[in-house]
Structures are given as C-alpha cells and as structure tokens.
C-alpha cells in the first residue's frame, strides 16, 4: 500500500461530516500514527446542490455510487449512509471490487454481517465496523484484540444513548415534581431538540437499534453467530415517570440494557429490555447521552467502560480508529472469522430473574384481590399509596422462571394497570 490512502465516503450527513472534520483537523496526528496521508477522492451524496459545511472541495462530491466505489485509485470505502439499502449493496459492491470497507451501519452488520464478513475474507480485504456499536467506545476492537484470550461469560451494555438520555430526563422530571404521566413525552421532545432522537424515534425507543447492536456484540463476545430474530426486544415507550420514582426509592437505576450471557447448559441468550440495576452496578453512573459496557470473563474478571455515544464526533472517532487499523494492517488474517460459528440460542423464557411489578387498581378491595397470586409467588410488597388512577402498589419477586412467571401474571394484565420490569 502506498504512502497515501485514498478514500471514498458514502454519505455526508452527521457521521460523514464528523469524519471529514476529524480527517482535516487531525491530519498531522494520523500521519504520525500511520506514516500515511489520507486523501478523500469522492463523497457520495443525494443532492449535489445542498450546502455542506464539512466539505471544503465541492469537486469531490458525486451522486454516482459507481464512481465512488469503482475508482481504481480508491483503497478504502467508508459507508456512512445508514439504513439497510442501498448501503448493503454498496458495501457488497465495494468488497467485490477489492476495496477495504469501514461501516458504521449496525443494521447491515446485524442482518447481513455474516455474508459480508465471508465476502471480505474471500476477496482478501478488510471489513471493519467498530462504529456500529456504542459510539466512541472501542468495545469491538477490545473483544477481538486485548480481551480475545478471555472466555467471556456476560456482556451488559447501555448501547443506545438516546434512550439513556430520555430515561435520565425522566429522572430529572421526577426530581422536580413534574407530572409523572408526561415525563416520557417531555423527555423525548428534549432528545429530539438536542439532535439525539429522530423525528420518528421508533428505532431507538422501541429497542430496535439496541437489538441490532446486541447481535454484533454477542457474536464477537461469544464467537457464535446470533440471528437477529433470536434476540428478545422490548423498548421504553411503556415506562412512566412513576417507574423512575420507584427506582429511586428502591435505590436503583432504570436503564435499557443489552444483555448477552452464556447459560450453564451452553446456550447463548441475548436480549434487550428495560432493567432495574443496583447502584453498585458500574452502569448506574452512565448518564445522559452516554453509552457503557460491563463485561465479565474468566481472565480479567470484570471490566467496564463508558463514553459519549451520540452525535457526529463520537461515531466519527470510531470510524477514524478503523481507518488507522487498515492503514497499519491492510492484510486480513488468513483464517475465517471465528465469530461466525454456529451455536444454539436460548429464548428469554428459559431464564430465571427477579421482577419489579407496579399495580394500579381503582380501590383497596380490587388491589387486595390482585395481590393474592403475587403473594403465592413470594413477592414482597411496598406500602400502597394513592395516585390519580386509584391506588398503586409495588412488589418485588424472588427469582422466578420467566416463562412460568409470565403465564401466572397474564390474567392480571386484563384486570389492572400492571407494569413489569426485570431486575439485573
């Protein structure tokens, strides 16, 4: 590879603009780190007339993906468009053309990562995707590098910084005595105003974004291919400010967590759902638009890291890290990626967990009737109190099998307002 690494950047939005800015600002640092200079030959955009502050040379702009990908002088293609298509096809085309590829696209890597990784191996090029998970955190490189000699038993992460920001704002609303019923809507609006949430926030708040990232994290941590459909997903749209209030009263935090773990029978279980965590958990301190990951393994025992997870520069930082890796080590390993091995996954119904339940009934007699089946499960109750809808009471269960627990409480869901949140 020559002393100049020539790039095509597909997409000049938030992440693409951040990458262009860092390439320009840190040109001397990149030269010192790699011994190479970096030349942007093409920037693929949809609208050639749209003003773009990050692009200093408009002649580099193109609306033609073929020009950006098949230019024989281009060494590395950076896919920063997002979405499944045309991004997946363009990545495939670039790999087939013998180009190294860097992507920040968690959806493509979750859905088609196995195919693309194998294609890169056949073509003798590198496909790197650190930026697809947890913003600036170098968690994927750590799993494939410094931590690769450990047998990982559990990975727990806040991998969607938007929902973490929303939950923190809901906490603030509770602290300021704002109406609990409007806490979620107000927090979502603030996330959108700050640029952390899209106009249609469903990918974040319904847990899809975290599910994509969980598929990638679990595959690399446990060296097992993880189908997206095997990952249980639950978002945060059903949460109330009352849940955040009770989390504080119970000396816990409430987070949307990505959890992957190897079960005693050897199966891998991966899931995404809101989770109550104790204050001593390393992820409790991860607030606002930050991401964090907590790992357990047989060598290092426990390790955690957290950092800013949203916005242009956090993701761009990971993209630039991958670019440095390719500049230093352009030749891939000859062995196939071990993370694509087949393995058995376990449904969430096979797990044993504790649960937080918040019941709201119109009166004390109705509440007493609802308590009886929970008492049979060994639940411990907090004192009841009056709320606008009637009477509210919270219970915590002992460890119970998920499948059996859900079957037992199913009748209660039709008779009352029932909130169920799992405990870590």
C-alpha positions, 0 to 999 in steps of 0.5 A: 500500500502506498504512502497515501490512502485514498478514500471514498465516503458514502454519505455526508450527513452527521457521521460523514461530516464528523469524519471529514472534520476529524480527517482535516483537523487531525491530519498531522496526528494520523500521519504520525500514527500511520506514516500515511496521508489520507486523501478523500477522492469522492463523497457520495451524496443525494443532492449535489446542490445542498450546502455542506459545511464539512466539505471544503472541495465541492469537486469531490462530491458525486451522486454516482455510487459507481464512481465512488466505489469503482475508482481504481485509485480508491483503497478504502470505502467508508459507508456512512449512509445508514439504513439497510439499502442501498448501503448493503449493496454498496458495501457488497459492491465495494468488497467485490471490487477489492476495496477495504470497507469501514461501516458504521451501519449496525443494521447491515452488520446485524442482518447481513454481517455474516455474508459480508464478513465471508465476502471480505475474507474471500476477496482478501480485504478488510471489513471493519465496523467498530462504529456500529456499536456504542459510539466512541467506545472501542468495545469491538476492537477490545473483544477481538484484540486485548480481551480475545484470550478471555472466555467471556461469560456476560456482556451488559451494555447501555448501547443506545444513548438516546434512550439513556438520555430520555430515561435520565430526563425522566429522572430529572422530571421526577426530581422536580415534581413534574407530572409523572404521566408526561415525563416520557413525552417531555423527555423525548421532545428534549432528545429530539431538540438536542439532535439525539432522537429522530423525528420518528424515534421508533428505532431507538425507543422501541429497542430496535437499534439496541437489538441490532447492536446486541447481535454484533456484540454477542457474536464477537463476545461469544464467537457464535453467530446470533440471528437477529430474530433470536434476540428478545426486544422490548423498548421504553415507550411503556415506562412512566415517570412513576417507574423512575420514582420507584427506582429511586426509592428502591435505590436503583437505576432504570436503564435499557440494557443489552444483555448477552450471557452464556447459560450453564447448559451452553446456550447463548441468550441475548436480549434487550429490555428495560432493567432495574440495576443496583447502584453498585452496578458500574452502569448506574453512573452512565448518564445522559447521552452516554453509552457503557459496557460491563463485561465479565470473563474468566481472565480479567474478571470484570471490566467496564467502560463508558463514553459519549455515544451520540452525535457526529464526533463520537461515531466519527472517532470510531470510524477514524480508529478503523481507518488507522487499523487498515492503514497499519494492517491492510492484510486480513488474517488468513483464517475465517472469522471465528465469530461466525460459528454456529451455536444454539440460542436460548429464548428469554423464557428459559431464564430465571430473574427477579421482577419489579411489578407496579399495580394500579387498581381503582380501590383497596378491595380490587388491589387486595384481590390482585395481590393474592397470586403475587403473594403465592409467588413470594413477592414482597410488597411496598406500602400502597399509596394513592395516585390519580388512577386509584391506588398503586402498589409495588412488589418485588419477586424472588427469582422466578422462571420467566416463562412460568412467571409470565403465564401466572401474571397474564390474567392480571394484565386484563384486570389492572394497570400492571407494569413489569420490569426485570431486575439485573 
